[in-house]
Amino acid sequence: MAKQTVTKEQIECSIDLMLMMIVEELQETLSMSAPEILESFLLSKTGQSLYDPDTKFWCFGPSYIVDLFLDEIKLPSI
């Protein structure tokens, strides 16, 4: 059986899809628009970590990342 590898492009696509799920989940908690959440998230340490390939945050799932972000901005987790 041949070894399969995940390409950089596939990882980037997975991260972008994860970001969409994170924003949707945060919209249920925060009284902010999707563009406001997106900007706030991407400027956060959590958002920057999501796009850092060394952290592999994209493997953990949106709820875990949402909890980290809410903890970072000091809001209760959902």
N, C-alpha and C positions, 0 to 999 in steps of 0.2 A: 504494500500500500504506500503510495507516494505521500510524502509529508506536505501538508498544506500550510501556506503562510498567509498571514493577513497583510494586505498592502497598506501603505501609508494612506492612500486614497480611501480605502475602506474604513480605516480608523477615523479619519477626518469626517467622513459621512456619518459614522456612528456617533461621534461627538456632537455634530450638528443636530442629529435626530434627538439625542439625549437632551440637548439644550431646549428644544421645542417642548419636550415632555416636562422639563423642569419649570419653564415659564408657565405652562398650563397649570401645573400643580400649585405654583406660587400664586397664580391668579385667584385660586380658591381661598387663600389666606390673606393676602395683602390687598388693600384697597388702592391698587395702582393699575394703570393700563399695561398691556403687554409690552409696548415699547419702553415704558419707564422701568418695568421689571427687568427687561433684557439689558438695558443700559446699566442699571444698578448691579445686576448679577455679573456682567462681563467686567465691570470695574473692581469687583470684589476679589479678595484672595481666593475664595472658593472658585469663582469663575475663571480666574487665571490658572488655577490648578487643574481645572477640567481640561483646558487646552494645552497643558504641559504633558507631553507624551510619556514622560518618566513616571508620573503619578499613577497612570492607568485608572484615573477616577471614572472614566467612562464605563468601566467594568462593574461598578458598584450599584448602578441603578439610580433612577431619578429621586426616589424618596430619601435615600441616604444623602445625596448631594443637597437636596432641599433642606434637610435637617442641619447639615453643616453650614449652609448659607444663613439659615434663620438663627443659628447659634452665633454666627459671626456678626450679624446685625442686631443680635440680642432680642429676638422675638421668639415666642414659644413655638416649638415644633408642632407640626400637624399630625 
